[in-house]
Amino acid sequence: MQTVGLSMICAGLAFLLLSFLLSESTLTWGIVLGTSILLNITGTALIMRFLKAPNITADMQQSRGRNL
């Protein structure tokens, strides 16, 4: 999940850089910027979900320590 989020952010940055190469504000420019924004927000949300997920292995180790 983490690598998917990072990949989406990298793709969003690529679209942002592509928007700098377009000469003037056109429909294509808007589509490229919109795609960049959506990919960056989605990638960030996936990374935040990964960071908020509880650490399952640490919980298992703590529960084993209590049983000993």
MILOKOL-79545 format. One record per residue: residue in three letters; z, x, y of N, C-alpha, C, O in turn; residue number from 0; chain. Coordinates in steps of 0.02 Angstrom, whole numbers, plus 50000, padded with zeros to 5 digits. Example, Ala and Ser with C-alpha at 12.3 -4.5 7.8 and 13.67 -1.06 7.14 Angstrom:
2
R  aa   n_z   n_x   n_y  ca_z  ca_x  ca_y   c_z   c_x   c_y   o_z   o_x   o_y   i ch
R ala 50390 50660 49716 50390 50615 49775 50390 50660 49835 50423 50712 49834   0  A
R ser 50354 50642 49888 50357 50684 49947 50394 50645 50002 50402 50670 50057   1  A
REM end
This chain:
68
R  aa   n_z   n_x   n_y  ca_z  ca_x  ca_y   c_z   c_x   c_y   o_z   o_x   o_y   i ch
R met 50000 50041 49941 50000 50000 50000 50000 50044 50063 49968 50027 50113   0  A
R gln 50036 50099 50059 50039 50144 50117 49971 50175 50132 49951 50180 50190   1  A
R thr 49935 50195 50080 49869 50226 50092 49818 50176 50117 49773 50193 50155   2  A
R val 49826 50113 50097 49780 50061 50123 49792 50052 50197 49744 50045 50236   3  A
R gly 49855 50051 50218 49871 50044 50289 49845 50102 50330 49817 50092 50384   4  A
R leu 49854 50162 50304 49828 50220 50340 49752 50221 50343 49723 50241 50394   5  A
R ser 49721 50198 50290 49647 50194 50290 49622 50144 50341 49572 50156 50375   6  A
R met 49657 50088 50347 49636 50037 50396 49646 50063 50467 49604 50050 50511   7  A
R ile 49699 50100 50479 49711 50128 50545 49657 50180 50562 49632 50182 50618   8  A
R cys 49640 50221 50513 49587 50271 50525 49520 50238 50538 49482 50261 50581   9  A
R ala 49506 50184 50502 49443 50147 50515 49445 50116 50585 49394 50115 50619  10  A
R gly 49502 50090 50605 49509 50062 50672 49499 50114 50726 49467 50100 50777  11  A
R leu 49525 50174 50715 49514 50228 50763 49441 50249 50765 49415 50266 50818  12  A
R ala 49408 50247 50707 49336 50264 50706 49296 50213 50747 49250 50232 50783  13  A
R phe 49313 50149 50740 49279 50098 50780 49294 50106 50855 49251 50094 50897  14  A
R leu 49355 50126 50871 49373 50139 50941 49331 50196 50969 49306 50191 51025  15  A
R leu 49324 50249 50931 49283 50305 50954 49210 50285 50959 49175 50308 51004  16  A
R leu 49188 50243 50914 49119 50218 50917 49108 50177 50981 49053 50179 51010  17  A
R ser 49159 50141 51002 49151 50101 51063 49142 50145 51125 49111 50123 51174  18  A
R phe 49168 50205 51123 49159 50251 51179 49087 50275 51185 49064 50294 51238  19  A
R leu 49051 50273 51129 48982 50297 51129 48932 50244 51154 48876 50261 51172  20  A
R leu 48953 50181 51154 48908 50128 51177 48902 50132 51253 48951 50143 51288  21  A
R ser 48842 50122 51277 48828 50134 51348 48858 50082 51395 48887 50100 51446  22  A
R glu 48853 50018 51379 48879 49967 51425 48911 49910 51386 48903 49905 51325  23  A
R ser 48946 49868 51421 48982 49813 51390 48932 49760 51367 48902 49723 51407  24  A
R thr 48924 49756 51302 48879 49707 51272 48918 49670 51218 48977 49681 51207  25  A
R leu 48883 49626 51184 48913 49590 51128 48934 49639 51073 48986 49631 51041  26  A
R thr 48892 49689 51061 48908 49740 51011 48973 49777 51028 49014 49791 50985  27  A
R trp 48981 49792 51092 49042 49827 51115 49104 49784 51102 49155 49810 51079  28  A
R gly 49099 49720 51115 49155 49674 51102 49171 49669 51028 49229 49667 51009  29  A
R ile 49119 49666 50987 49130 49661 50914 49163 49725 50888 49209 49722 50847  30  A
R val 49140 49782 50913 49169 49846 50890 49242 49852 50912 49284 49873 50872  31  A
R leu 49257 49834 50973 49326 49837 50996 49370 49787 50960 49427 49802 50943  32  A
R gly 49344 49726 50949 49383 49676 50912 49398 49699 50841 49453 49689 50816  33  A
R thr 49349 49729 50809 49359 49755 50741 49412 49810 50741 49454 49813 50697  34  A
R ser 49409 49853 50791 49457 49908 50798 49528 49881 50805 49574 49904 50772  35  A
R ile 49536 49831 50848 49602 49802 50859 49629 49769 50796 49687 49779 50778  36  A
R leu 49587 49730 50762 49609 49696 50701 49628 49746 50646 49679 49737 50613  37  A
R leu 49588 49798 50637 49604 49848 50585 49668 49885 50601 49709 49898 50556  38  A
R asn 49678 49903 50664 49739 49939 50683 49801 49896 50675 49852 49920 50651  39  A
R ile 49797 49833 50695 49856 49789 50688 49871 49775 50614 49929 49776 50594  40  A
R thr 49819 49763 50574 49829 49750 50503 49857 49811 50467 49902 49805 50426  41  A
R gly 49829 49869 50482 49854 49931 50452 49926 49945 50470 49966 49967 50428  42  A
R thr 49944 49933 50533 50013 49943 50554 50060 49894 50520 50115 49913 50500  43  A
R ala 50038 49832 50512 50079 49782 50478 50091 49802 50405 50146 49793 50378  44  A
R leu 50039 49828 50372 50047 49849 50302 50096 49907 50296 50137 49910 50250  45  A
R ile 50093 49954 50343 50139 50011 50341 50210 49987 50355 50257 50011 50324  46  A
R met 50218 49942 50403 50285 49916 50418 50314 49878 50358 50374 49883 50345  47  A
R arg 50273 49841 50322 50296 49806 50262 50319 49857 50210 50369 49847 50176  48  A
R phe 50282 49912 50204 50300 49964 50156 50366 49996 50176 50408 50011 50132  49  A
R leu 50377 50008 50240 50439 50040 50263 50499 49994 50258 50555 50017 50247  50  A
R lys 50488 49928 50264 50544 49880 50259 50563 49865 50188 50618 49839 50176  51  A
R ala 50520 49879 50139 50534 49864 50069 50595 49903 50046 50601 49963 50061  52  A
R pro 50640 49871 50010 50699 49907 49986 50680 49960 49935 50632 49953 49897  53  A
R asn 50718 50012 49935 50706 50068 49888 50734 50049 49820 50795 50052 49810  54  A
R ile 50692 50031 49774 50714 50005 49709 50748 50059 49668 50798 50045 49635  55  A
R thr 50723 50120 49670 50753 50172 49628 50823 50190 49653 50867 50204 49612  56  A
R ala 50835 50189 49718 50902 50203 49743 50950 50148 49723 51008 50163 49707  57  A
R asp 50929 50086 49725 50971 50030 49704 50989 50035 49630 51045 50020 49610  58  A
R met 50941 50055 49589 50953 50062 49517 51003 50117 49504 51047 50110 49461  59  A
R gln 50998 50173 49540 51044 50228 49530 51114 50208 49552 51163 50228 49519  60  A
R gln 51121 50171 49605 51187 50149 49627 51218 50101 49577 51277 50106 49564  61  A
R ser 51178 50056 49548 51205 50010 49500 51225 50046 49436 51274 50026 49404  62  A
R arg 51190 50098 49416 51208 50137 49357 51273 50175 49369 51314 50182 49324  63  A
R gly 51282 50199 49430 51343 50236 49446 51405 50192 49444 51459 50215 49427  64  A
R arg 51398 50128 49461 51454 50082 49459 51473 50064 49387 51531 50051 49372  65  A
R asn 51422 50064 49344 51435 50046 49273 51468 50102 49234 51497 50090 49181  66  A
R leu 51463 50163 49259 51491 50219 49221 51565 50222 49226 51596 50266 49198  67  A
REM end
